[in-house]
Amino acid sequence: MWRHKDMEAKWSKNFISKCYVADTAFGWEHGETLSVVKDYLNDASSEVLEEIDRCSYYAWDVSGWGTIEEVLPFQVDPSYLVIHKANITNWEDYYKYRLTMIRLGGEIV
């Protein structure tokens, strides 16, 4: 039987390092970028998860975020948040778990 704590997405060390670089660039607390990415992945529909599995990535349109002003002396206006399945070291297990939970009407808590 799968348990939630065993099926969280596990991110590669390289990806986590890149998230920390983004945190620094955006003037955010360390861990904020990774938290945003986790939220997008955990809220993904079965269609999005299937596309990630089929195409190896998914790009969420985040153009509505607006400009990130903390990045000085320049500004960042993000367009997409992209997640590649290669950055999730347990993708196959996570993917199967999420699809099963969605089909059973369950949710991640």
C-alpha positions as YAML, in Angstrom:
chain: A
units: angstrom
residues:
- id: 1
  name: MET
  ca: [0.00, 0.00, 0.00]
- id: 2
  name: TRP
  ca: [1.29, 3.46, -0.91]
- id: 3
  name: ARG
  ca: [1.51, 6.08, 1.77]
- id: 4
  name: HIS
  ca: [1.63, 9.80, 1.15]
- id: 5
  name: LYS
  ca: [4.91, 10.40, 2.97]
- id: 6
  name: ASP
  ca: [6.58, 7.80, 0.74]
- id: 7
  name: MET
  ca: [5.30, 9.37, -2.46]
- id: 8
  name: GLU
  ca: [6.37, 12.98, -2.29]
- id: 9
  name: ALA
  ca: [8.32, 14.11, -5.32]
- id: 10
  name: LYS
  ca: [12.03, 13.84, -4.63]
- id: 11
  name: TRP
  ca: [13.98, 16.53, -6.41]
- id: 12
  name: SER
  ca: [17.53, 16.13, -7.74]
- id: 13
  name: LYS
  ca: [20.29, 17.93, -5.84]
- id: 14
  name: ASN
  ca: [21.13, 19.91, -8.98]
- id: 15
  name: PHE
  ca: [17.52, 21.14, -9.28]
- id: 16
  name: ILE
  ca: [17.40, 22.14, -5.61]
- id: 17
  name: SER
  ca: [20.66, 24.07, -6.08]
- id: 18
  name: LYS
  ca: [19.15, 25.93, -9.05]
- id: 19
  name: CYS
  ca: [16.08, 26.77, -6.96]
- id: 20
  name: TYR
  ca: [18.34, 28.28, -4.28]
- id: 21
  name: VAL
  ca: [20.07, 30.37, -6.95]
- id: 22
  name: ALA
  ca: [16.64, 31.62, -8.07]
- id: 23
  name: ASP
  ca: [15.72, 32.40, -4.44]
- id: 24
  name: THR
  ca: [18.84, 34.51, -4.11]
- id: 25
  name: ALA
  ca: [18.26, 36.29, -7.42]
- id: 26
  name: PHE
  ca: [14.62, 37.04, -6.55]
- id: 27
  name: GLY
  ca: [15.48, 38.14, -3.01]
- id: 28
  name: TRP
  ca: [13.35, 35.32, -1.56]
- id: 29
  name: GLU
  ca: [13.96, 33.09, 1.45]
- id: 30
  name: HIS
  ca: [15.80, 29.89, 0.57]
- id: 31
  name: GLY
  ca: [13.22, 27.25, -0.24]
- id: 32
  name: GLU
  ca: [10.53, 29.57, -1.64]
- id: 33
  name: THR
  ca: [11.16, 28.69, -5.28]
- id: 34
  name: LEU
  ca: [11.11, 24.96, -4.52]
- id: 35
  name: SER
  ca: [7.91, 25.45, -2.52]
- id: 36
  name: VAL
  ca: [6.24, 27.14, -5.51]
- id: 37
  name: VAL
  ca: [7.35, 24.32, -7.82]
- id: 38
  name: LYS
  ca: [6.06, 21.68, -5.37]
- id: 39
  name: ASP
  ca: [2.69, 23.44, -5.16]
- id: 40
  name: TYR
  ca: [2.31, 23.51, -8.94]
- id: 41
  name: LEU
  ca: [3.23, 19.82, -9.23]
- id: 42
  name: ASN
  ca: [1.00, 18.73, -6.34]
- id: 43
  name: ASP
  ca: [-1.96, 20.66, -7.80]
- id: 44
  name: ALA
  ca: [-1.44, 19.25, -11.31]
- id: 45
  name: SER
  ca: [-4.35, 17.49, -12.98]
- id: 46
  name: SER
  ca: [-4.08, 13.98, -14.41]
- id: 47
  name: GLU
  ca: [-3.83, 15.54, -17.89]
- id: 48
  name: VAL
  ca: [-0.83, 17.64, -16.86]
- id: 49
  name: LEU
  ca: [0.87, 14.67, -15.19]
- id: 50
  name: GLU
  ca: [0.28, 12.55, -18.29]
- id: 51
  name: GLU
  ca: [1.80, 15.28, -20.46]
- id: 52
  name: ILE
  ca: [4.85, 15.48, -18.19]
- id: 53
  name: ASP
  ca: [5.25, 11.72, -18.49]
- id: 54
  name: ARG
  ca: [4.75, 11.73, -22.27]
- id: 55
  name: CYS
  ca: [6.76, 14.86, -23.16]
- id: 56
  name: SER
  ca: [9.23, 14.88, -20.22]
- id: 57
  name: TYR
  ca: [8.17, 18.38, -19.10]
- id: 58
  name: TYR
  ca: [5.25, 20.78, -18.64]
- id: 59
  name: ALA
  ca: [5.21, 24.57, -18.84]
- id: 60
  name: TRP
  ca: [2.65, 26.47, -16.76]
- id: 61
  name: ASP
  ca: [1.78, 29.94, -18.00]
- id: 62
  name: VAL
  ca: [2.64, 32.28, -15.11]
- id: 63
  name: SER
  ca: [2.51, 35.53, -17.07]
- id: 64
  name: GLY
  ca: [-0.13, 36.74, -14.63]
- id: 65
  name: TRP
  ca: [2.44, 36.84, -11.81]
- id: 66
  name: GLY
  ca: [3.60, 40.23, -12.98]
- id: 67
  name: THR
  ca: [7.05, 41.71, -12.54]
- id: 68
  name: ILE
  ca: [9.29, 40.51, -9.73]
- id: 69
  name: GLU
  ca: [10.59, 43.82, -8.44]
- id: 70
  name: GLU
  ca: [13.08, 42.46, -5.90]
- id: 71
  name: VAL
  ca: [15.58, 41.62, -8.62]
- id: 72
  name: LEU
  ca: [17.66, 44.74, -8.79]
- id: 73
  name: PRO
  ca: [19.21, 46.37, -10.76]
- id: 74
  name: PHE
  ca: [16.88, 44.66, -13.25]
- id: 75
  name: GLN
  ca: [13.36, 43.26, -13.21]
- id: 76
  name: VAL
  ca: [12.08, 39.80, -14.09]
- id: 77
  name: ASP
  ca: [8.72, 39.20, -15.73]
- id: 78
  name: PRO
  ca: [8.28, 35.40, -15.77]
- id: 79
  name: SER
  ca: [6.25, 33.80, -18.54]
- id: 80
  name: TYR
  ca: [6.44, 30.08, -17.72]
- id: 81
  name: LEU
  ca: [7.20, 27.75, -14.85]
- id: 82
  name: VAL
  ca: [8.64, 24.58, -16.38]
- id: 83
  name: ILE
  ca: [9.01, 21.25, -14.60]
- id: 84
  name: HIS
  ca: [11.06, 18.49, -16.22]
- id: 85
  name: LYS
  ca: [10.45, 14.96, -15.00]
- id: 86
  name: ALA
  ca: [14.22, 14.35, -15.09]
- id: 87
  name: ASN
  ca: [14.47, 16.65, -12.05]
- id: 88
  name: ILE
  ca: [12.22, 14.32, -10.03]
- id: 89
  name: THR
  ca: [14.30, 11.32, -9.02]
- id: 90
  name: ASN
  ca: [11.28, 9.16, -8.17]
- id: 91
  name: TRP
  ca: [9.11, 10.29, -11.09]
- id: 92
  name: GLU
  ca: [7.71, 6.86, -12.03]
- id: 93
  name: ASP
  ca: [6.52, 6.06, -8.50]
- id: 94
  name: TYR
  ca: [5.25, 9.60, -7.91]
- id: 95
  name: TYR
  ca: [3.41, 9.63, -11.24]
- id: 96
  name: LYS
  ca: [1.71, 6.27, -10.62]
- id: 97
  name: TYR
  ca: [0.73, 7.31, -7.10]
- id: 98
  name: ARG
  ca: [-0.75, 10.65, -8.18]
- id: 99
  name: LEU
  ca: [-2.74, 9.11, -11.04]
- id: 100
  name: THR
  ca: [-4.07, 6.43, -8.71]
- id: 101
  name: MET
  ca: [-5.09, 9.00, -6.11]
- id: 102
  name: ILE
  ca: [-6.77, 11.21, -8.72]
- id: 103
  name: ARG
  ca: [-8.69, 8.26, -10.18]
- id: 104
  name: LEU
  ca: [-9.80, 7.17, -6.72]
- id: 105
  name: GLY
  ca: [-10.87, 10.71, -5.87]
- id: 106
  name: GLY
  ca: [-8.16, 11.05, -3.26]
- id: 107
  name: GLU
  ca: [-5.94, 14.01, -2.65]
- id: 108
  name: ILE
  ca: [-2.51, 14.75, -1.33]
- id: 109
  name: VAL
  ca: [-2.64, 15.97, 2.24]
...
